[in-house]
Amino acid sequence: MIRIARTLAIASIAASSAFFLPAAHADALNPDAFVKMCDTDKDGMVSKAEVMKHVEKMFDKMDTKKMGKLDKKQIEEFLKAFNMLAAG
């Protein structure tokens, strides 16, 4: 339960960073790339479960110490990866 809560918290931070990018970067957001990356059932839409699965994969990839936690440097890399995903 704690892991799910932690993952949801990090997903919220990551999602917020994607939506609060400066206006200069707003045109860089690419919803088509995001859907293509996360839409596992290929229905053209992204469910909460599909997004969470993708965020968990990203989290696990950044959790190089396999502690179930990210330090500040790992969070920075996570947010960079998430923003790159949003930009396509």
C-alpha beads as a LAMMPS data file, in Angstrom:
LAMMPS data file: protein, C-alpha beads

88 atoms
87 bonds

1 atom types
1 bond types

-500.0 500.0 xlo xhi
-500.0 500.0 ylo yhi
-500.0 500.0 zlo zhi

Masses

1 110.0

Atoms # bond

1 1 1 0.000 0.000 0.000
2 1 1 2.837 2.405 0.844
3 1 1 4.533 1.647 -2.466
4 1 1 1.353 2.444 -4.379
5 1 1 0.915 5.703 -2.464
6 1 1 4.543 6.641 -3.085
7 1 1 4.224 5.815 -6.794
8 1 1 1.032 7.870 -7.043
9 1 1 2.719 10.801 -5.319
10 1 1 5.654 10.701 -7.725
11 1 1 3.307 10.309 -10.684
12 1 1 1.405 13.378 -9.507
13 1 1 4.602 15.398 -9.256
14 1 1 5.705 14.227 -12.685
15 1 1 2.330 14.900 -14.251
16 1 1 2.212 18.332 -12.656
17 1 1 5.621 19.189 -14.040
18 1 1 4.454 18.252 -17.510
19 1 1 1.364 20.458 -17.259
20 1 1 3.098 23.436 -15.674
21 1 1 5.908 23.783 -18.173
22 1 1 6.600 27.347 -19.235
23 1 1 4.538 28.612 -22.149
24 1 1 7.617 28.494 -24.382
25 1 1 7.616 24.713 -24.005
26 1 1 3.847 24.253 -24.326
27 1 1 4.108 23.598 -28.064
28 1 1 6.634 20.833 -27.361
29 1 1 4.023 18.664 -25.612
30 1 1 3.023 15.831 -27.863
31 1 1 -0.144 13.996 -26.812
32 1 1 0.136 11.610 -29.766
33 1 1 3.548 10.414 -28.600
34 1 1 2.235 10.020 -25.052
35 1 1 -0.752 7.958 -26.217
36 1 1 1.475 5.832 -28.445
37 1 1 3.816 5.172 -25.517
38 1 1 1.158 4.337 -22.907
39 1 1 -1.823 2.946 -24.854
40 1 1 -1.194 -0.767 -24.337
41 1 1 -4.647 -1.904 -25.512
42 1 1 -4.421 0.271 -28.650
43 1 1 -7.867 1.835 -28.244
44 1 1 -6.551 5.337 -28.945
45 1 1 -7.083 6.443 -25.345
46 1 1 -4.974 6.215 -22.207
47 1 1 -6.494 4.830 -19.031
48 1 1 -5.334 5.640 -15.532
49 1 1 -4.053 2.058 -15.236
50 1 1 -2.022 2.402 -18.458
51 1 1 -0.442 5.655 -17.276
52 1 1 0.312 4.243 -13.832
53 1 1 1.903 1.142 -15.355
54 1 1 4.161 3.337 -17.467
55 1 1 5.025 5.614 -14.522
56 1 1 5.872 2.550 -12.421
57 1 1 8.219 1.306 -15.160
58 1 1 9.893 4.714 -15.290
59 1 1 10.169 4.797 -11.489
60 1 1 11.683 1.317 -11.373
61 1 1 14.176 2.254 -14.075
62 1 1 15.272 5.358 -12.132
63 1 1 15.430 3.421 -8.839
64 1 1 18.938 2.192 -9.576
65 1 1 19.573 1.423 -5.911
66 1 1 16.421 -0.771 -5.856
67 1 1 15.291 0.770 -2.569
68 1 1 11.753 1.622 -3.666
69 1 1 12.680 5.287 -3.218
70 1 1 14.263 7.966 -5.349
71 1 1 16.845 10.406 -4.067
72 1 1 16.995 13.982 -5.341
73 1 1 19.258 13.114 -8.278
74 1 1 17.052 10.186 -9.289
75 1 1 13.934 12.366 -9.058
76 1 1 15.621 14.897 -11.320
77 1 1 16.305 12.150 -13.877
78 1 1 12.738 10.838 -13.494
79 1 1 11.282 14.277 -14.194
80 1 1 13.578 14.769 -17.193
81 1 1 12.473 11.413 -18.609
82 1 1 8.825 12.247 -17.991
83 1 1 9.148 15.636 -19.666
84 1 1 10.913 14.022 -22.638
85 1 1 8.007 11.571 -22.882
86 1 1 5.520 14.423 -22.870
87 1 1 7.492 16.219 -25.566
88 1 1 7.591 13.125 -27.734

Bonds

1 1 1 2
2 1 2 3
3 1 3 4
4 1 4 5
5 1 5 6
6 1 6 7
7 1 7 8
8 1 8 9
9 1 9 10
10 1 10 11
11 1 11 12
12 1 12 13
13 1 13 14
14 1 14 15
15 1 15 16
16 1 16 17
17 1 17 18
18 1 18 19
19 1 19 20
20 1 20 21
21 1 21 22
22 1 22 23
23 1 23 24
24 1 24 25
25 1 25 26
26 1 26 27
27 1 27 28
28 1 28 29
29 1 29 30
30 1 30 31
31 1 31 32
32 1 32 33
33 1 33 34
34 1 34 35
35 1 35 36
36 1 36 37
37 1 37 38
38 1 38 39
39 1 39 40
40 1 40 41
41 1 41 42
42 1 42 43
43 1 43 44
44 1 44 45
45 1 45 46
46 1 46 47
47 1 47 48
48 1 48 49
49 1 49 50
50 1 50 51
51 1 51 52
52 1 52 53
53 1 53 54
54 1 54 55
55 1 55 56
56 1 56 57
57 1 57 58
58 1 58 59
59 1 59 60
60 1 60 61
61 1 61 62
62 1 62 63
63 1 63 64
64 1 64 65
65 1 65 66
66 1 66 67
67 1 67 68
68 1 68 69
69 1 69 70
70 1 70 71
71 1 71 72
72 1 72 73
73 1 73 74
74 1 74 75
75 1 75 76
76 1 76 77
77 1 77 78
78 1 78 79
79 1 79 80
80 1 80 81
81 1 81 82
82 1 82 83
83 1 83 84
84 1 84 85
85 1 85 86
86 1 86 87
87 1 87 88
